Amino acid sequence: MNYNLIAQIEAAVITPDRIRWIGSQDGKYTLPWNIFKKRFSNIVYDPEDAQTELASDLVIKMFDGSWYERDLTTGEWVHKRVPEKQPDSQQFDYVSEGDSPLGSIGFDPLEYLNDKDLMATEGNDYAAE
């Protein structure tokens, strides 16, 4: 499927006017949004075509510190935030599906692997009784 890069960014980013810069994930290459938009307004790409594929480390950095990066399997932009410790954070005992006695339904987050009540209420067939 072909995507117009600028149209896709404007559709994915809720507030394009809050873009600080677009560039490489390590910040070595950057452009302000207005210059990026002018320079690449005609770029059309297909994530399944190596000749038109975008740089794999292209990110959109927002003023609030969050960023968008592309899911390389779908080509969609995904909003990311730096993890912050919550005031009510909890310690945990299990880190993998194999060591949790609660079982798994695949690709479970830490909360599912460590919270017996949540596993039972979410309808996981593998939850411990």
Contacts in CASP RR format, 6 or more apart in sequence:
PFRMAT RR
TARGET T0000
AUTHOR 0000-0000-0000
METHOD contacts of the structure
MODEL  1
MNYNLIAQIEAAVITPDRIRWIGSQDGKYTLPWNIFKKRFSNIVYDPEDA
QTELASDLVIKMFDGSWYERDLTTGEWVHKRVPEKQPDSQQFDYVSEGDS
PLGSIGFDPLEYLNDKDLMATEGNDYAAE
1 46 0 8 1.000
1 47 0 8 1.000
1 48 0 8 1.000
2 44 0 8 1.000
2 45 0 8 1.000
2 46 0 8 1.000
2 52 0 8 1.000
3 44 0 8 1.000
3 45 0 8 1.000
3 46 0 8 1.000
3 47 0 8 1.000
3 75 0 8 1.000
4 43 0 8 1.000
4 44 0 8 1.000
5 40 0 8 1.000
5 43 0 8 1.000
5 44 0 8 1.000
5 45 0 8 1.000
5 54 0 8 1.000
6 37 0 8 1.000
6 40 0 8 1.000
6 41 0 8 1.000
6 43 0 8 1.000
8 77 0 8 1.000
9 16 0 8 1.000
9 22 0 8 1.000
9 60 0 8 1.000
9 68 0 8 1.000
9 77 0 8 1.000
10 16 0 8 1.000
12 68 0 8 1.000
12 76 0 8 1.000
12 77 0 8 1.000
13 19 0 8 1.000
13 60 0 8 1.000
13 62 0 8 1.000
13 68 0 8 1.000
13 77 0 8 1.000
16 33 0 8 1.000
17 33 0 8 1.000
18 62 0 8 1.000
18 63 0 8 1.000
18 64 0 8 1.000
19 33 0 8 1.000
19 60 0 8 1.000
19 61 0 8 1.000
19 62 0 8 1.000
19 63 0 8 1.000
20 32 0 8 1.000
20 33 0 8 1.000
20 61 0 8 1.000
20 62 0 8 1.000
20 63 0 8 1.000
20 65 0 8 1.000
21 30 0 8 1.000
21 31 0 8 1.000
21 32 0 8 1.000
21 33 0 8 1.000
21 36 0 8 1.000
21 61 0 8 1.000
22 30 0 8 1.000
22 31 0 8 1.000
22 33 0 8 1.000
22 36 0 8 1.000
22 58 0 8 1.000
22 59 0 8 1.000
22 60 0 8 1.000
22 61 0 8 1.000
23 29 0 8 1.000
23 30 0 8 1.000
23 31 0 8 1.000
23 36 0 8 1.000
23 57 0 8 1.000
23 58 0 8 1.000
23 59 0 8 1.000
23 60 0 8 1.000
23 61 0 8 1.000
24 30 0 8 1.000
24 55 0 8 1.000
24 57 0 8 1.000
24 58 0 8 1.000
24 59 0 8 1.000
25 57 0 8 1.000
25 58 0 8 1.000
25 59 0 8 1.000
25 69 0 8 1.000
26 57 0 8 1.000
30 61 0 8 1.000
31 39 0 8 1.000
43 54 0 8 1.000
44 52 0 8 1.000
45 52 0 8 1.000
45 53 0 8 1.000
45 54 0 8 1.000
46 52 0 8 1.000
46 53 0 8 1.000
47 53 0 8 1.000
47 54 0 8 1.000
47 70 0 8 1.000
47 72 0 8 1.000
47 74 0 8 1.000
47 75 0 8 1.000
54 70 0 8 1.000
56 70 0 8 1.000
56 72 0 8 1.000
58 69 0 8 1.000
58 70 0 8 1.000
59 67 0 8 1.000
59 68 0 8 1.000
59 69 0 8 1.000
60 67 0 8 1.000
60 68 0 8 1.000
60 69 0 8 1.000
60 77 0 8 1.000
61 67 0 8 1.000
62 68 0 8 1.000
65 81 0 8 1.000
65 82 0 8 1.000
66 79 0 8 1.000
66 80 0 8 1.000
66 81 0 8 1.000
66 82 0 8 1.000
67 79 0 8 1.000
67 80 0 8 1.000
68 77 0 8 1.000
68 78 0 8 1.000
68 79 0 8 1.000
68 80 0 8 1.000
69 77 0 8 1.000
69 78 0 8 1.000
69 80 0 8 1.000
70 76 0 8 1.000
70 77 0 8 1.000
70 78 0 8 1.000
71 77 0 8 1.000
71 78 0 8 1.000
90 114 0 8 1.000
92 110 0 8 1.000
92 113 0 8 1.000
92 114 0 8 1.000
93 114 0 8 1.000
94 100 0 8 1.000
94 101 0 8 1.000
94 102 0 8 1.000
94 110 0 8 1.000
94 113 0 8 1.000
94 114 0 8 1.000
95 110 0 8 1.000
95 113 0 8 1.000
96 113 0 8 1.000
97 103 0 8 1.000
97 104 0 8 1.000
97 106 0 8 1.000
97 108 0 8 1.000
97 113 0 8 1.000
98 104 0 8 1.000
100 108 0 8 1.000
100 113 0 8 1.000
100 114 0 8 1.000
101 128 0 8 1.000
102 112 0 8 1.000
102 113 0 8 1.000
102 114 0 8 1.000
102 115 0 8 1.000
102 116 0 8 1.000
102 119 0 8 1.000
102 124 0 8 1.000
102 126 0 8 1.000
102 127 0 8 1.000
102 128 0 8 1.000
103 113 0 8 1.000
103 119 0 8 1.000
103 124 0 8 1.000
103 126 0 8 1.000
103 127 0 8 1.000
103 128 0 8 1.000
104 112 0 8 1.000
104 113 0 8 1.000
104 124 0 8 1.000
104 126 0 8 1.000
105 112 0 8 1.000
105 124 0 8 1.000
105 125 0 8 1.000
105 126 0 8 1.000
111 118 0 8 1.000
112 118 0 8 1.000
112 119 0 8 1.000
112 122 0 8 1.000
112 124 0 8 1.000
116 127 0 8 1.000
116 128 0 8 1.000
119 126 0 8 1.000
119 127 0 8 1.000
119 128 0 8 1.000
120 127 0 8 1.000
END
